[in-house]
Amino acid sequence: MNLIITTEERLSEMIKSTFLSLIPNQKEKEQEKAQEKFSIEESIGFLDKHGYYTSKSTLYKATHNKTISYKKFGNKIVFDGSELLKWAESKVSTKNSTKEATLRLAVSALRKK
């Protein structure tokens, strides 16, 4: 085992530069993966990996309703990775803020009068 003697500042610099050199590589891999083409089954796994849990029937329904971009290769449906992520992100709903909830409640109360 080798013993390395350094200053705290130099050690911090070394750790930071090593860490930062790893991050772009991971981002590049994710961008490359997002540009790939996927079948229905592969699309489900891709979306699951990115935290968007969906089913085969949901994807088929989205293609039928034309709410998701896809291509046909013979009789197979093929999805683009970046388009899948855009579609999934558009399906994510945000929780209302307290101000929005109060406003909706007030509007609802006014309608009941």
N, C-alpha and C positions, 0 to 999 in steps of 0.2 A: 504494500500500500504506500502510495506517495503522499507526502504532506505538502500542501501548497499554502504559502503564507502570502496574504494580500491584505489590503485595507478594506474597510467596510464599504467605502464608496466604490472602489474598483469591483468588489464582489457584487454589489448591487447593479453596477453597470453591466457586468458579464451576464448576470441572470436576466436582466431586462433585454439585452440584445439577443440572447438565445431564445427567450420567450417570443419576442417580436418576429424573429426569423421563422418561427414555426407557424405563426398565425396566417400569414399570406398563403402559405402552401395549403393549409386546410381550406381557406376560402376559395382558392383556385379549384381544388378538388370538388367542392360543393357546387361551384358554378359550372364545371364540366359535367357533373352529374345532372344538374338541372337542364342541361341542353340535350340530354339523351332522349331517346324515344322509348316508350314503355307500352307493353300490352296491358290489358285490364288487370290481370293478376299482379304484374310488376308494378303497376300504378298504385295499387292498394298498399303494397309493401313500401313504395317510395313515399307515399303520403303518411303512412304510419311512422316511418323513420323521422319525418319532419313534424310529427305531433298532430297530424290531422287524420283521425281515425274515421274510416268510411267503409262502406260495403260495396260489393260488386253491383248490387241492384241500384245503389245510389248513383254510381258512375253511369250505368246503363240508362237510368232515368234522365240524368243530366245530358247525355248524348241525344236521347230522344227529344228532349225539350230544347235542345240546341243552346244550353246554358254553359257548355264547356266546349272548348275547341278540340277537335280531333281529326284524324285522317283515317282513311280506309286503305288497307293493304290486302287486296283480295277480299276475303270475307272477315278479316281481322280488323279490330279497331286499335289505332295507335295514338298515344298521347305524347305530347311534348312535355318534358319535365318542368320547364319554366311556366308553361301555360297551366299545368296542374297546380303548381304552387299559387299562381294568381287566382285561380278558381277557388281553391281551398281558402285562401285568405279572404276572398269576397264573401264566403259563407260564414265566416267567424263574426259573431255578433258581440258588441261591446255592451257592458252593463250600463244602464242609465246612471247619470250622476244624480245626486240628491236634488239639485236644482231642477233637472229635467223631470224627475219623478214628481216633485211638488207641483210643477206646472201641469203635468198630465192629470194629476189628481184634482187640481183646481178646475181644469177644463171639464173633466168628467162630472164634477159636482155642479158646475153651471148648467150642464146639459140636463141634469135631473130636475132642475127647478121648473 
